[in-house]
Amino acid sequence: MRHERRWLGPVLLWASVVLLLLGMAVGSVGLEVLWPPYDAITQQILWQIRLPRSLGAWLAGALLGLAGAVAQGLFRNPLADPFLLGSASGAALGTALALLLAGSGALGTAAGLVWLQHLGMTGMAFVGAAAAVLLALVLAQGAHNGLRLLLAGVVVGVVLGALREVLELRHPDLLQPMKAFGLGSTALVGWPACALMAAVWLVCSAAAWTLARVLDALALGEATAASLGLPLAPLRAALIAVLALATGTAVAHTGLIAFVGLAAPHVVRGLVRAPYRRSLWLASAMGGLLLLGADILARSLLAPQELPVGVLTALLGGSYLLWLMHRGQQREMA
C-alpha cells in the first residue's frame, strides 16, 4: 500500500509539466519558435501571454483543489466545495461593486468609497469572498458548530447573490462583464497574478499541511477528535482561514470556475488512500492539472474562438460525478 501511495505525486508533477508545454504550444504559433531564428513577437506571445496563462491556470486549480480537500475534510462531507461558505457570491458581489464604482466615479465620491476603486476588480473580488466567509462565521457564532456554519454559508450565499442581482437589474451595463466573471476565464492572468497565486498557494499549503492532523482526527468523528485533546474551535477557524484565502485568491483572478475544487479530492481518493497530510498536496496538484487541461481544451476545441473554461469544467466535472454516482448504484445492486 505504501508503494501505491507514492506513484501519484510524480505522475501529477510530470503531467503538469507536459501540459504547461502544451499550453505554450496551443495557438497559431507552436514551440518551434523557441529555436533560432528568433521572432520577437512570437517570443512575446509565448513568454508573456501563453506561459503565464497556463501557469496561472495550474495555480488557480491548485488553490481550488486544496480548498476543496480542506472543505471536505473539515465538514466531513464529500459534496463540500470551496464555495460552500458563500465566497463565490461574495466575490461576485465585490466584482459587481468594483465595476459599478469604476464606471461611475461620481457615485464612489458621493458614497465616500473612492478608496475602493484603488483595489480594482481583483482586489474587490477577494475582499468580497473574505467578507462573505467572515459574515458566515459571525452568523454561525464561530467555527465550533460545523452544521450551523454550513447553514450560515448557504444563507450568506443566497443573500449576497440576491444583492448582486439587484445591482445588475439596476445597472444593466453590469450584466455582460458579470456573465464573463461567472463563466470563469484565465485569459487575463499575467506574471504578477501568477506570483501572487504562487505565494498564497505556498502559504496555504504549508498551513494546511500543519493542520492536517485535525482533519485526520475529524474523520474519526467529532467525539474522537475532542477526546484527543485538540482545541477544535481555533483549529477549525485556522482551516477556514486557509479555505477562504485559497478560494478568494483563485476566484479573484479567474472568476467562478465550477467543479474543480469538488472533483479533485474525489479523483485522488479514487486512486490512492492516504492521510490528509499527503492527500491535501495530491488534491492540490490534481486541481491544477484538471484546470490546466480544461483551459487547453477551452482554447483548442473551437479555435480560434475560446470556450469559457468554467463551462468546460462544469461539463466535465458534472459528467465525472454522475459516473461516480452510477458506479455506486451498480455496486449497491450487485
LOMILUM-66811 format. One line per field, with one value per atom (N, C-alpha, C): residue number from 1; atom name; x, z, y. Coordinates in steps of 0.1 Angstrom, whole numbers, always signed. Example, Ala and Ser with C-alpha at 12.3 -4.5 7.8 and 13.67 -1.06 7.14 Angstrom:
// residues 2
k = [1	1	1	2	2	2]
a = [N	CA	C	N	CA	C]
px = [+132	+123	+132	+128	+137	+129]
pz = [+78	+78	+78	+71	+71	+79]
py = [-57	-45	-33	-22	-11	+0]
//
This chain:
// residues 334
k = [1	1	1	2	2	2	3	3	3	4	4	4	5	5	5	6	6	6	7	7	7	8	8	8	9	9	9	10	10	10	11	11	11	12	12	12	13	13	13	14	14	14	15	15	15	16	16	16	17	17	17	18	18	18	19	19	19	20	20	20	21	21	21	22	22	22	23	23	23	24	24	24	25	25	25	26	26	26	27	27	27	28	28	28	29	29	29	30	30	30	31	31	31	32	32	32	33	33	33	34	34	34	35	35	35	36	36	36	37	37	37	38	38	38	39	39	39	40	40	40	41	41	41	42	42	42	43	43	43	44	44	44	45	45	45	46	46	46	47	47	47	48	48	48	49	49	49	50	50	50	51	51	51	52	52	52	53	53	53	54	54	54	55	55	55	56	56	56	57	57	57	58	58	58	59	59	59	60	60	60	61	61	61	62	62	62	63	63	63	64	64	64	65	65	65	66	66	66	67	67	67	68	68	68	69	69	69	70	70	70	71	71	71	72	72	72	73	73	73	74	74	74	75	75	75	76	76	76	77	77	77	78	78	78	79	79	79	80	80	80	81	81	81	82	82	82	83	83	83	84	84	84	85	85	85	86	86	86	87	87	87	88	88	88	89	89	89	90	90	90	91	91	91	92	92	92	93	93	93	94	94	94	95	95	95	96	96	96	97	97	97	98	98	98	99	99	99	100	100	100	101	101	101	102	102	102	103	103	103	104	104	104	105	105	105	106	106	106	107	107	107	108	108	108	109	109	109	110	110	110	111	111	111	112	112	112	113	113	113	114	114	114	115	115	115	116	116	116	117	117	117	118	118	118	119	119	119	120	120	120	121	121	121	122	122	122	123	123	123	124	124	124	125	125	125	126	126	126	127	127	127	128	128	128	129	129	129	130	130	130	131	131	131	132	132	132	133	133	133	134	134	134	135	135	135	136	136	136	137	137	137	138	138	138	139	139	139	140	140	140	141	141	141	142	142	142	143	143	143	144	144	144	145	145	145	146	146	146	147	147	147	148	148	148	149	149	149	150	150	150	151	151	151	152	152	152	153	153	153	154	154	154	155	155	155	156	156	156	157	157	157	158	158	158	159	159	159	160	160	160	161	161	161	162	162	162	163	163	163	164	164	164	165	165	165	166	166	166	167	167	167	168	168	168	169	169	169	170	170	170	171	171	171	172	172	172	173	173	173	174	174	174	175	175	175	176	176	176	177	177	177	178	178	178	179	179	179	180	180	180	181	181	181	182	182	182	183	183	183	184	184	184	185	185	185	186	186	186	187	187	187	188	188	188	189	189	189	190	190	190	191	191	191	192	192	192	193	193	193	194	194	194	195	195	195	196	196	196	197	197	197	198	198	198	199	199	199	200	200	200	201	201	201	202	202	202	203	203	203	204	204	204	205	205	205	206	206	206	207	207	207	208	208	208	209	209	209	210	210	210	211	211	211	212	212	212	213	213	213	214	214	214	215	215	215	216	216	216	217	217	217	218	218	218	219	219	219	220	220	220	221	221	221	222	222	222	223	223	223	224	224	224	225	225	225	226	226	226	227	227	227	228	228	228	229	229	229	230	230	230	231	231	231	232	232	232	233	233	233	234	234	234	235	235	235	236	236	236	237	237	237	238	238	238	239	239	239	240	240	240	241	241	241	242	242	242	243	243	243	244	244	244	245	245	245	246	246	246	247	247	247	248	248	248	249	249	249	250	250	250	251	251	251	252	252	252	253	253	253	254	254	254	255	255	255	256	256	256	257	257	257	258	258	258	259	259	259	260	260	260	261	261	261	262	262	262	263	263	263	264	264	264	265	265	265	266	266	266	267	267	267	268	268	268	269	269	269	270	270	270	271	271	271	272	272	272	273	273	273	274	274	274	275	275	275	276	276	276	277	277	277	278	278	278	279	279	279	280	280	280	281	281	281	282	282	282	283	283	283	284	284	284	285	285	285	286	286	286	287	287	287	288	288	288	289	289	289	290	290	290	291	291	291	292	292	292	293	293	293	294	294	294	295	295	295	296	296	296	297	297	297	298	298	298	299	299	299	300	300	300	301	301	301	302	302	302	303	303	303	304	304	304	305	305	305	306	306	306	307	307	307	308	308	308	309	309	309	310	310	310	311	311	311	312	312	312	313	313	313	314	314	314	315	315	315	316	316	316	317	317	317	318	318	318	319	319	319	320	320	320	321	321	321	322	322	322	323	323	323	324	324	324	325	325	325	326	326	326	327	327	327	328	328	328	329	329	329	330	330	330	331	331	331	332	332	332	333	333	333	334	334	334]
a = [N	CA	C	N	CA	C	N	CA	C	N	CA	C	N	CA	C	N	CA	C	N	CA	C	N	CA	C	N	CA	C	N	CA	C	N	CA	C	N	CA	C	N	CA	C	N	CA	C	N	CA	C	N	CA	C	N	CA	C	N	CA	C	N	CA	C	N	CA	C	N	CA	C	N	CA	C	N	CA	C	N	CA	C	N	CA	C	N	CA	C	N	CA	C	N	CA	C	N	CA	C	N	CA	C	N	CA	C	N	CA	C	N	CA	C	N	CA	C	N	CA	C	N	CA	C	N	CA	C	N	CA	C	N	CA	C	N	CA	C	N	CA	C	N	CA	C	N	CA	C	N	CA	C	N	CA	C	N	CA	C	N	CA	C	N	CA	C	N	CA	C	N	CA	C	N	CA	C	N	CA	C	N	CA	C	N	CA	C	N	CA	C	N	CA	C	N	CA	C	N	CA	C	N	CA	C	N	CA	C	N	CA	C	N	CA	C	N	CA	C	N	CA	C	N	CA	C	N	CA	C	N	CA	C	N	CA	C	N	CA	C	N	CA	C	N	CA	C	N	CA	C	N	CA	C	N	CA	C	N	CA	C	N	CA	C	N	CA	C	N	CA	C	N	CA	C	N	CA	C	N	CA	C	N	CA	C	N	CA	C	N	CA	C	N	CA	C	N	CA	C	N	CA	C	N	CA	C	N	CA	C	N	CA	C	N	CA	C	N	CA	C	N	CA	C	N	CA	C	N	CA	C	N	CA	C	N	CA	C	N	CA	C	N	CA	C	N	CA	C	N	CA	C	N	CA	C	N	CA	C	N	CA	C	N	CA	C	N	CA	C	N	CA	C	N	CA	C	N	CA	C	N	CA	C	N	CA	C	N	CA	C	N	CA	C	N	CA	C	N	CA	C	N	CA	C	N	CA	C	N	CA	C	N	CA	C	N	CA	C	N	CA	C	N	CA	C	N	CA	C	N	CA	C	N	CA	C	N	CA	C	N	CA	C	N	CA	C	N	CA	C	N	CA	C	N	CA	C	N	CA	C	N	CA	C	N	CA	C	N	CA	C	N	CA	C	N	CA	C	N	CA	C	N	CA	C	N	CA	C	N	CA	C	N	CA	C	N	CA	C	N	CA	C	N	CA	C	N	CA	C	N	CA	C	N	CA	C	N	CA	C	N	CA	C	N	CA	C	N	CA	C	N	CA	C	N	CA	C	N	CA	C	N	CA	C	N	CA	C	N	CA	C	N	CA	C	N	CA	C	N	CA	C	N	CA	C	N	CA	C	N	CA	C	N	CA	C	N	CA	C	N	CA	C	N	CA	C	N	CA	C	N	CA	C	N	CA	C	N	CA	C	N	CA	C	N	CA	C	N	CA	C	N	CA	C	N	CA	C	N	CA	C	N	CA	C	N	CA	C	N	CA	C	N	CA	C	N	CA	C	N	CA	C	N	CA	C	N	CA	C	N	CA	C	N	CA	C	N	CA	C	N	CA	C	N	CA	C	N	CA	C	N	CA	C	N	CA	C	N	CA	C	N	CA	C	N	CA	C	N	CA	C	N	CA	C	N	CA	C	N	CA	C	N	CA	C	N	CA	C	N	CA	C	N	CA	C	N	CA	C	N	CA	C	N	CA	C	N	CA	C	N	CA	C	N	CA	C	N	CA	C	N	CA	C	N	CA	C	N	CA	C	N	CA	C	N	CA	C	N	CA	C	N	CA	C	N	CA	C	N	CA	C	N	CA	C	N	CA	C	N	CA	C	N	CA	C	N	CA	C	N	CA	C	N	CA	C	N	CA	C	N	CA	C	N	CA	C	N	CA	C	N	CA	C	N	CA	C	N	CA	C	N	CA	C	N	CA	C	N	CA	C	N	CA	C	N	CA	C	N	CA	C	N	CA	C	N	CA	C	N	CA	C	N	CA	C	N	CA	C	N	CA	C	N	CA	C	N	CA	C	N	CA	C	N	CA	C	N	CA	C	N	CA	C	N	CA	C	N	CA	C	N	CA	C	N	CA	C	N	CA	C	N	CA	C	N	CA	C	N	CA	C	N	CA	C	N	CA	C	N	CA	C	N	CA	C	N	CA	C	N	CA	C	N	CA	C	N	CA	C	N	CA	C	N	CA	C	N	CA	C	N	CA	C	N	CA	C	N	CA	C	N	CA	C	N	CA	C	N	CA	C	N	CA	C	N	CA	C	N	CA	C	N	CA	C	N	CA	C	N	CA	C	N	CA	C	N	CA	C	N	CA	C	N	CA	C	N	CA	C	N	CA	C	N	CA	C	N	CA	C	N	CA	C	N	CA	C	N	CA	C	N	CA	C	N	CA	C	N	CA	C	N	CA	C	N	CA	C	N	CA	C	N	CA	C	N	CA	C	N	CA	C	N	CA	C	N	CA	C	N	CA	C	N	CA	C	N	CA	C	N	CA	C	N	CA	C	N	CA	C	N	CA	C	N	CA	C	N	CA	C	N	CA	C	N	CA	C	N	CA	C	N	CA	C	N	CA	C	N	CA	C	N	CA	C	N	CA	C	N	CA	C	N	CA	C	N	CA	C	N	CA	C	N	CA	C	N	CA	C	N	CA	C	N	CA	C	N	CA	C	N	CA	C	N	CA	C]
px = [+8	+0	+9	+20	+29	+34	+38	+43	+32	+20	+9	+7	+9	+7	+17	+29	+40	+39	+32	+33	+25	+15	+6	+13	+20	+27	+36	+46	+54	+46	+36	+27	+21	+15	+9	+19	+31	+41	+45	+48	+52	+41	+29	+17	+15	+18	+16	+27	+39	+50	+46	+41	+38	+26	+16	+5	+10	+19	+24	+31	+39	+45	+34	+24	+13	+5	+4	-3	+4	+17	+25	+24	+21	+21	+7	-4	-17	-18	-22	-23	-18	-17	-13	+2	+10	+24	+28	+36	+40	+53	+58	+71	+83	+81	+93	+99	+92	+98	+108	+109	+119	+133	+134	+147	+150	+162	+166	+160	+157	+158	+147	+150	+140	+132	+119	+110	+105	+107	+104	+89	+81	+66	+61	+66	+62	+68	+80	+85	+77	+72	+64	+51	+45	+33	+35	+46	+48	+51	+60	+65	+58	+50	+42	+27	+23	+8	+5	+11	+7	+13	+25	+31	+25	+24	+17	+3	-4	-18	-19	-10	-10	-6	+4	+9	-2	-8	-19	-31	-34	-45	-41	-29	-25	-25	-21	-21	-35	-44	-57	-64	-62	-67	-61	-48	-42	-48	-51	-57	-71	-79	-92	-92	-83	-82	-78	-69	-65	-77	-84	-95	-107	-109	-119	-116	-103	-99	-101	-97	-99	-114	-122	-136	-143	-139	-145	-140	-128	-123	-129	-130	-134	-149	-157	-172	-175	-166	-168	-179	-179	-189	-182	-184	-177	-183	-194	-200	-197	-188	-184	-174	-176	-167	-161	-152	-146	-156	-167	-176	-187	-185	-196	-200	-191	-193	-197	-202	-206	-196	-183	-172	-175	-181	-184	-193	-204	-214	-207	-199	-192	-182	-175	-166	-173	-184	-192	-198	-203	-208	-197	-185	-173	-170	-170	-167	-177	-190	-200	-199	-195	-193	-181	-170	-159	-162	-170	-174	-183	-191	-201	-193	-184	-176	-166	-161	-152	-160	-172	-180	-186	-187	-193	-185	-175	-166	-174	-185	-193	-200	-204	-211	-201	-189	-179	-176	-175	-172	-183	-195	-207	-208	-205	-207	-194	-184	-171	-164	-165	-159	-148	-142	-132	-121	-117	-106	-108	-121	-123	-119	-120	-116	-102	-93	-79	-76	-86	-84	-85	-93	-95	-105	-108	-118	-112	-99	-94	-94	-90	-90	-103	-113	-127	-133	-129	-134	-129	-116	-110	-116	-118	-124	-138	-146	-159	-160	-151	-150	-147	-137	-133	-144	-150	-161	-173	-176	-187	-184	-171	-168	-168	-163	-164	-178	-187	-201	-207	-204	-209	-204	-192	-186	-194	-197	-204	-218	-225	-239	-239	-228	-227	-222	-218	-213	-200	-191	-179	-178	-167	-164	-166	-172	-173	-184	-194	-205	-205	-201	-200	-213	-224	-237	-242	-241	-246	-237	-225	-216	-220	-223	-228	-241	-250	-263	-261	-252	-249	-243	-234	-228	-238	-248	-258	-266	-270	-278	-270	-257	-249	-248	-246	-245	-258	-269	-282	-284	-282	-284	-275	-262	-252	-255	-259	-263	-275	-285	-296	-292	-283	-278	-271	-264	-257	-267	-277	-288	-295	-297	-304	-295	-282	-273	-273	-274	-274	-287	-298	-311	-311	-305	-305	-295	-284	-274	-272	-280	-279	-265	-257	-244	-235	-239	-230	-233	-243	-247	-237	-231	-222	-209	-202	-190	-192	-203	-206	-209	-214	-216	-203	-193	-180	-173	-175	-169	-175	-188	-194	-190	-186	-182	-168	-160	-146	-137	-125	-115	-101	-91	-77	-70	-78	-72	-64	-68	-62	-51	-47	-37	-24	-16	-2	+8	+20	+30	+28	+23	+20	+10	-1	-11	-5	+3	+10	+18	+26	+34	+26	+15	+6	+0	-6	-12	-2	+11	+21	+24	+25	+28	+17	+4	-7	-8	-5	-5	+5	+17	+27	+23	+18	+13	+2	-8	-20	-16	-7	-3	+5	+14	+21	+12	+2	-7	-16	-21	-30	-22	-9	-1	+1	+3	+5	-8	-19	-32	-39	-31	-37	-41	-35	-38	-52	-57	-71	-81	-78	-87	-87	-75	-75	-83	-82	-90	-105	-109	-123	-129	-120	-125	-130	-125	-128	-141	-145	-157	-154	-165	-163	-158	-165	-162	-147	-143	-130	-119	-122	-113	-112	-123	-123	-115	-117	-110	-95	-90	-76	-69	-78	-73	-70	-75	-72	-82	-76	-85	-92	-104	-111	-115	-120	-126	-115	-104	-93	-87	-86	-80	-90	-103	-113	-112	-111	-110	-98	-87	-75	-77	-83	-86	-96	-106	-115	-107	-97	-89	-82	-76	-69	-79	-91	-101	-105	-107	-111	-100	-88	-77	-74	-74	-71	-83	-95	-106	-107	-106	-107	-96	-84	-73	-76	-80	-83	-94	-105	-117	-114	-106	-103	-96	-88	-80	-86	-95	-100	-116	-122	-137	-142	-155	-161	-159	-151	-148	-153	-163	-170	-163	-166	-163	-149	-139	-125	-122	-127	-124	-132	-144	-152	-146	-142	-138	-124	-115	-101	-99	-104	-103	-109	-120	-127	-118	-112	-103	-91	-85	-74	-78	-90	-95	-98	-102	-104	-92	-80	-68	-59	-58	-50	-57	-53	-57	-45	-47	-36	-41	-33	-37	-38	-44	-46	-33	-23	-10	-5	-8	-4	-15	-27	-38	-41	-38	-40	-31	-19	-9	-14	-18	-22	-35	-45	-57	-53	-44	-40	-34	-24	-18	-28	-38	-48	-57	-60	-68	-61	-48	-40	-40	-38	-38	-52	-63	-76	-79	-76	-79	-70	-58	-49	-53	-57	-62	-74	-84	-96	-93	-84	-80	-75	-66	-61	-72	-81	-92	-101	-103	-112	-106	-93	-86	-86	-86	-83	-96	-106	-118	-124	-126	-133	-123	-110	-101	-104	-102	-96	-105	-118	-126	-123	-127	-124	-137	-138	-149	-146	-156	-153	-149	-138	-132	-141	-149	-158	-169	-174	-184	-178	-166	-160	-158	-153	-151	-164	-175	-188	-193	-191	-195	-187	-174	-165	-167	-167	-168	-181	-192	-205	-206	-201	-201	-194	-182	-175	-182	-188	-196	-208	-215	-226	-221	-210	-204	-201	-196	-193	-206	-217	-230	-235	-234	-239	-231	-218	-210	-213	-216	-220	-233	-243	-256	-254	-245	-242	-236	-228	-222	-232	-241	-252	-261	-264	-273	-266	-253	-245	-244]
pz = [+0	+0	+0	+7	+8	-6	-13	-27	-36	-34	-43	-40	-28	-25	-31	-35	-39	-54	-62	-77	-82	-74	-80	-80	-70	-69	-81	-84	-96	-109	-110	-122	-124	-113	-114	-118	-112	-115	-130	-135	-149	-158	-155	-163	-164	-152	-152	-161	-160	-169	-184	-187	-201	-206	-197	-201	-201	-193	-194	-207	-212	-225	-236	-234	-244	-244	-232	-231	-239	-239	-247	-262	-265	-280	-286	-278	-283	-289	-302	-309	-323	-330	-344	-345	-334	-335	-324	-328	-319	-312	-306	-298	-307	-320	-329	-328	-323	-322	-311	-303	-292	-298	-310	-316	-326	-329	-339	-353	-361	-358	-350	-340	-331	-337	-333	-337	-324	-323	-310	-307	-317	-315	-310	-316	-312	-298	-295	-282	-271	-275	-265	-263	-274	-272	-263	-265	-257	-242	-240	-227	-219	-225	-218	-218	-226	-227	-224	-232	-230	-218	-215	-203	-190	-188	-175	-175	-186	-186	-182	-188	-184	-170	-166	-152	-142	-146	-137	-136	-147	-147	-137	-138	-128	-114	-111	-98	-92	-101	-96	-94	-102	-100	-87	-85	-73	-60	-61	-49	-47	-58	-56	-52	-57	-52	-38	-33	-19	-11	-15	-7	-7	-18	-18	-8	-8	+1	+16	+19	+32	+36	+27	+29	+32	+24	+25	+38	+42	+54	+66	+66	+77	+80	+70	+72	+71	+68	+67	+57	+46	+36	+22	+15	+2	-9	-6	-16	-13	-3	+1	-10	-13	-23	-18	-24	-19	-18	-25	-25	-14	-5	+4	+14	+18	+28	+22	+10	+4	-3	-4	-10	-25	-32	-46	-48	-40	-41	-36	-26	-21	-31	-38	-48	-60	-64	-75	-71	-59	-54	-54	-49	-49	-63	-73	-86	-92	-89	-94	-88	-76	-70	-76	-79	-85	-99	-106	-120	-119	-109	-107	-103	-94	-90	-101	-109	-119	-130	-133	-143	-139	-126	-121	-110	-113	-103	-94	-99	-90	-79	-82	-72	-61	-65	-54	-46	-52	-44	-35	-39	-31	-19	-21	-11	-2	-5	+3	+0	-11	-14	-25	-26	-36	-34	-22	-19	-24	-25	-30	-45	-52	-67	-68	-59	-60	-58	-52	-51	-65	-74	-87	-86	-97	-97	-90	-92	-85	-70	-65	-51	-45	-52	-47	-46	-56	-56	-44	-41	-30	-17	-15	-3	-2	-13	-12	-7	-12	-8	+7	+11	+25	+34	+30	+38	+39	+29	+29	+39	+40	+49	+63	+66	+79	+83	+74	+78	+81	+74	+78	+92	+95	+108	+119	+116	+126	+128	+117	+119	+126	+123	+130	+144	+149	+162	+164	+154	+155	+146	+147	+139	+146	+158	+166	+162	+155	+151	+136	+130	+116	+108	+114	+107	+107	+118	+118	+108	+107	+98	+83	+80	+67	+63	+73	+70	+69	+77	+76	+63	+58	+45	+33	+34	+24	+24	+36	+38	+32	+36	+31	+16	+10	-4	-11	-6	-12	-11	+1	+3	-6	-6	-14	-29	-33	-47	-51	-42	-44	-45	-37	-38	-51	-56	-69	-80	-79	-90	-89	-78	-77	-83	-81	-88	-103	-107	-122	-128	-121	-126	-126	-116	-115	-125	-128	-138	-148	-159	-169	-176	-175	-182	-174	-162	-155	-159	-167	-170	-178	-188	-197	-190	-183	-176	-164	-158	-147	-152	-164	-170	-173	-178	-181	-168	-157	-144	-140	-141	-137	-145	-157	-166	-163	-158	-155	-167	-165	-176	-170	-177	-174	-184	-193	-204	-199	-188	-183	-173	-170	-160	-165	-158	-162	-151	-153	-143	-129	-127	-113	-106	-114	-108	-105	-113	-111	-98	-96	-85	-72	-72	-61	-57	-68	-65	-60	-66	-61	-46	-42	-28	-19	-23	-15	-14	-26	-26	-16	-16	-7	+8	+11	+25	+29	+20	+23	+24	+15	+15	+28	+32	+45	+57	+57	+68	+69	+57	+56	+60	+56	+60	+75	+81	+96	+103	+97	+104	+99	+92	+86	+97	+108	+118	+124	+123	+127	+118	+105	+95	+97	+100	+102	+115	+125	+137	+135	+127	+125	+116	+108	+100	+109	+121	+131	+139	+137	+144	+154	+156	+165	+179	+184	+198	+199	+189	+189	+188	+179	+178	+191	+198	+210	+221	+221	+231	+230	+218	+216	+222	+227	+233	+224	+212	+202	+205	+204	+205	+192	+190	+178	+172	+181	+177	+170	+176	+170	+157	+158	+146	+135	+138	+127	+121	+129	+124	+115	+119	+111	+97	+97	+85	+76	+82	+74	+68	+76	+70	+58	+58	+47	+35	+38	+28	+21	+29	+24	+16	+21	+14	+0	+0	-12	-22	-18	-27	-32	-23	-27	-37	-35	-44	-58	-59	-71	-79	-71	-77	-82	-74	-78	-91	-95	-107	-119	-116	-127	-128	-119	-119	-112	-114	-108	-117	-113	-121	-112	-118	-110	-111	-101	-100	-98	-101	-99	-84	-75	-61	-56	-62	-58	-63	-76	-82	-79	-77	-75	-63	-51	-40	-43	-50	-53	-62	-72	-81	-73	-64	-56	-47	-41	-32	-40	-53	-61	-66	-65	-69	-58	-47	-36	-23	-12	+1	+9	+14	+21	+32	+43	+53	+47	+54	+49	+46	+54	+52	+38	+32	+18	+8	+12	+2	-1	+8	+5	-6	-6	-17	-30	-29	-41	-47	-38	-43	-50	-44	-49	-63	-64	-77	-87	-83	-92	-97	-88	-92	-102	-100	-110	-124	-123	-136	-143	-135	-141	-148	-141	-146	-158	-157	-169	-181	-179	-190	-196	-187	-192	-200	-195	-202	-216	-217	-230	-239	-234	-243	-246	-237	-240	-251	-252	-262	-275	-276	-288	-294	-287	-293	-304	-302	-312	-317	-317	-322	-336	-338	-329	-318	-317	-306	-294	-282	-270	-262	-256	-247	-233	-226	-212	-204	-197	-191	-180	-173	-163	-168	-181	-187	-189	-194	-197	-184	-173	-161	-155	-157	-152	-160	-173	-181	-177	-177	-174	-160	-150	-136	-133	-139	-136	-142	-154	-160	-152	-146	-138	-125	-119	-106	-109	-121	-125	-127	-133	-135	-121	-112	-98	-92	-93	-88	-94	-107	-114	-110	-109	-104	-90	-82	-68	-68	-76	-77	-82	-92	-97	-86	-78	-67	-56	-53	-44	-49	-62	-68	-68	-70	-70	-56]
py = [-12	+0	+13	+12	+24	+27	+16	+19	+25	+20	+25	+40	+45	+59	+68	+63	+71	+75	+67	+69	+81	+85	+95	+109	+112	+125	+128	+119	+121	+121	+113	+113	+127	+132	+145	+156	+155	+165	+165	+153	+152	+156	+152	+155	+170	+177	+192	+198	+193	+199	+197	+185	+183	+192	+194	+203	+217	+221	+235	+238	+228	+229	+229	+221	+220	+233	+239	+252	+263	+262	+272	+269	+257	+254	+256	+257	+259	+273	+273	+286	+285	+296	+296	+294	+297	+295	+285	+275	+264	+266	+255	+256	+257	+257	+258	+272	+282	+295	+296	+286	+286	+284	+279	+277	+288	+291	+301	+297	+307	+322	+327	+336	+340	+352	+352	+362	+369	+382	+389	+388	+389	+389	+376	+365	+352	+348	+353	+351	+358	+370	+377	+370	+364	+356	+344	+337	+326	+329	+338	+340	+351	+360	+370	+367	+358	+355	+341	+332	+317	+311	+313	+307	+312	+325	+329	+325	+324	+320	+305	+297	+283	+280	+287	+286	+291	+302	+308	+298	+291	+281	+270	+266	+255	+260	+272	+277	+279	+284	+286	+273	+263	+250	+243	+246	+240	+246	+259	+266	+260	+259	+253	+239	+231	+217	+216	+224	+224	+229	+239	+244	+234	+226	+216	+205	+200	+190	+194	+207	+212	+212	+217	+218	+204	+195	+181	+175	+177	+171	+179	+192	+200	+197	+196	+194	+179	+170	+156	+153	+160	+159	+159	+147	+146	+156	+162	+171	+186	+188	+202	+207	+219	+225	+239	+245	+257	+269	+268	+280	+278	+268	+264	+275	+284	+294	+307	+307	+320	+328	+322	+330	+334	+325	+327	+339	+339	+350	+363	+363	+375	+380	+371	+376	+382	+376	+381	+395	+397	+410	+420	+416	+425	+430	+421	+424	+434	+431	+440	+454	+455	+468	+475	+467	+473	+479	+471	+476	+488	+488	+500	+512	+511	+523	+527	+518	+522	+529	+526	+532	+545	+547	+560	+565	+573	+579	+588	+595	+604	+596	+584	+575	+572	+568	+565	+577	+589	+601	+604	+603	+606	+597	+585	+575	+574	+581	+580	+568	+561	+549	+550	+561	+563	+554	+551	+542	+528	+524	+510	+509	+520	+519	+516	+519	+515	+500	+493	+479	+472	+477	+471	+459	+453	+442	+430	+427	+415	+417	+429	+432	+431	+437	+437	+423	+415	+401	+394	+396	+389	+394	+407	+413	+408	+407	+402	+387	+379	+365	+364	+371	+371	+376	+387	+392	+382	+375	+365	+354	+349	+339	+344	+357	+363	+364	+369	+370	+357	+346	+333	+329	+332	+329	+336	+349	+357	+352	+348	+343	+329	+321	+308	+309	+321	+323	+315	+315	+308	+296	+289	+277	+264	+265	+252	+243	+249	+241	+240	+228	+227	+228	+222	+223	+237	+244	+258	+267	+264	+271	+269	+256	+253	+260	+260	+267	+282	+288	+302	+305	+296	+298	+298	+289	+289	+302	+306	+319	+331	+332	+343	+342	+331	+330	+334	+330	+334	+349	+355	+369	+378	+374	+382	+380	+368	+366	+375	+376	+385	+399	+404	+418	+420	+411	+412	+413	+405	+406	+419	+425	+438	+448	+448	+457	+455	+443	+441	+446	+444	+449	+464	+470	+485	+491	+483	+488	+477	+477	+466	+465	+476	+475	+466	+461	+451	+437	+435	+421	+414	+420	+413	+410	+420	+416	+406	+407	+397	+383	+383	+370	+363	+371	+366	+362	+369	+366	+352	+351	+339	+326	+328	+317	+313	+322	+319	+320	+325	+327	+329	+323	+325	+335	+341	+348	+360	+366	+379	+376	+364	+361	+364	+373	+376	+372	+376	+372	+377	+390	+394	+386	+382	+373	+359	+354	+341	+342	+353	+354	+355	+362	+363	+350	+343	+330	+320	+320	+311	+313	+326	+329	+324	+327	+323	+308	+301	+286	+280	+286	+281	+283	+295	+298	+288	+287	+278	+264	+259	+245	+242	+251	+249	+249	+258	+259	+246	+242	+230	+218	+217	+205	+205	+217	+217	+213	+217	+214	+201	+193	+181	+171	+171	+161	+164	+176	+179	+173	+173	+167	+152	+146	+131	+128	+136	+134	+135	+146	+148	+136	+130	+119	+107	+107	+96	+100	+112	+116	+128	+136	+148	+144	+134	+130	+125	+117	+112	+123	+132	+144	+152	+154	+161	+153	+140	+131	+131	+135	+136	+148	+157	+169	+180	+180	+190	+202	+214	+226	+228	+222	+221	+235	+244	+256	+265	+268	+276	+269	+256	+249	+249	+248	+249	+263	+273	+287	+289	+283	+284	+277	+265	+258	+266	+273	+281	+293	+298	+309	+304	+292	+287	+285	+280	+278	+291	+301	+314	+321	+320	+327	+320	+307	+300	+302	+301	+303	+317	+327	+341	+345	+340	+343	+338	+325	+319	+326	+328	+334	+348	+356	+369	+370	+360	+361	+354	+344	+336	+336	+342	+341	+328	+325	+314	+302	+293	+280	+269	+262	+252	+238	+230	+216	+212	+221	+217	+214	+223	+220	+209	+206	+194	+181	+181	+169	+164	+174	+170	+161	+164	+154	+140	+140	+128	+119	+125	+118	+112	+120	+115	+103	+105	+94	+81	+83	+71	+64	+71	+65	+59	+67	+62	+65	+58	+61	+66	+78	+84	+93	+96	+106	+120	+129	+142	+150	+147	+154	+151	+140	+137	+140	+137	+138	+153	+162	+176	+181	+177	+180	+174	+161	+154	+161	+164	+171	+185	+192	+205	+203	+193	+191	+186	+178	+173	+184	+193	+205	+213	+216	+223	+216	+203	+195	+196	+195	+195	+208	+219	+232	+236	+232	+235	+227	+214	+206	+212	+216	+222	+235	+243	+256	+253	+243	+240	+235	+227	+223	+234	+244	+255	+264	+264	+272	+265	+252	+245	+239	+236	+229	+237	+250	+259	+269	+266	+276	+282	+295	+305	+310	+307	+311	+303	+308	+301	+298	+286	+283	+289	+293	+297	+285	+286	+274	+269	+278	+274	+265	+268	+259	+245	+245	+232	+224	+230	+223	+218	+226	+221	+209	+209	+198	+185	+187	+175	+171	+180	+176	+170	+176	+171	+157	+154	+141	+131	+135	+126	+122	+132	+129	+121	+123	+114	+100	+98	+85	+78	+86	+81	+76	+84	+80	+67	+66	+55	+42	+44	+32	+28	+38	+34	+27	+31	+24	+10	+8	-6	-15	-9	-17	-21	-11	-14	-25	-25	-35	-49	-49	-61	-67]
//
